[in-house]
Amino acid sequence: RIHLMAGRVPQGADRAAVAGEMEATFIENLRYAADLLAQEDMVGLVEPINSRITDPRYFLNTPQQAVAILEKVGRPNLKLQLDIFHCQIMDGNLSRNLETYLPLIGHIQIAQVPGRHEPDSPGELNFPYIFELLESLGYNGYVGCEYTPKGDTVEGLGWLRSYWESRGLQPGGTSK
């Protein structure tokens, strides 16, 4: 799996004025990349990145926009990389978005909102609920941790051990 970046709205350009041209170029590039990736049995991922905090100029900024582009591209080896942090900032409605877009999701990333820290840090999101929802929906892909740990890496993954223990699992997600 490889993340295929959408690019940024040119400095000083009006997003709405360049949106059509940028989308057409992105679609053409995605088709080209998808065909190359298919030769290697690889999946390309497109990720909406919020334009409110992280990158105001990033072209692809909502899951709805990403899905519409994926539908226009029409390649089965292109999927949505849904970053929960970005999705919450731009759209909220996480449960419905996960339910709706699950068939198109090829990878999920997590971080707490607003601080972009560990899932158990103070913030807007209830990660035990989100993880249970993903499980109930049948998601069996990877969940990437794309956050800034408050301490070192091992300390920053302490939430995972606590989550596993709360579910009666051992480290690594295996049953006791």
QUIGIUR-V622475 format. One record per residue. PHI is phi in degrees with one decimal (none if undefined). Layout:
{{PHI} {PHI}}
//
This chain:
{{none} {-140.9} {-81.2} {-102.8} {-73.4} {-90.5} {93.5} {-120.9} {-62.3} {-55.7} {-51.7} {82.1} {-83.3} {-81.4} {-52.1} {-64.2} {-71.0} {-105.6} {-58.6} {-62.1} {-65.9} {-65.2} {-63.6} {-61.0} {-65.6} {-62.7} {-61.2} {-60.5} {-65.4} {-66.2} {-61.6} {-60.6} {-63.6} {-61.7} {-65.4} {-66.1} {-63.4} {-61.0} {-64.4} {-107.4} {56.3} {-113.2} {-111.2} {-95.7} {-120.1} {-112.7} {-122.3} {-71.0} {-116.0} {-62.6} {-100.9} {-87.4} {-126.0} {-74.1} {-151.0} {-57.7} {-100.8} {-65.2} {-68.4} {-91.8} {-128.8} {-136.6} {-62.9} {-63.1} {-62.7} {-62.0} {-65.0} {-61.0} {-68.6} {-58.4} {-64.6} {-68.3} {-69.4} {67.2} {-116.2} {-68.4} {-95.9} {-113.0} {-134.5} {-88.7} {-99.0} {-97.6} {-93.7} {-57.2} {-58.6} {-64.5} {-62.4} {-62.7} {-66.7} {-85.8} {-135.0} {63.9} {51.0} {-59.3} {-58.0} {-66.0} {-63.0} {-63.8} {-62.8} {-69.1} {-97.7} {-50.5} {-61.6} {-99.0} {-80.4} {-108.6} {-167.2} {-123.9} {-121.8} {-130.9} {-170.7} {-73.0} {-107.3} {-98.8} {-80.1} {57.1} {-115.0} {-55.3} {-60.3} {-93.5} {-79.4} {-59.7} {171.7} {-78.8} {-101.5} {-101.7} {-68.2} {-56.2} {-62.9} {-61.6} {-64.7} {-64.6} {-62.6} {-58.7} {-63.6} {-66.1} {-80.4} {87.6} {-67.7} {-126.9} {-87.4} {-76.6} {-121.5} {-88.4} {-97.5} {-112.9} {-140.4} {-95.5} {-66.3} {-72.4} {-126.7} {-81.3} {-61.9} {-62.1} {-61.6} {-68.9} {-102.3} {-58.9} {-58.8} {-68.6} {-60.1} {-62.8} {-63.5} {-58.2} {-62.2} {-65.4} {-99.7} {73.5} {-111.6} {-93.0} {-51.7} {98.8} {82.2} {-91.6} {-68.7} {-74.0}}
//
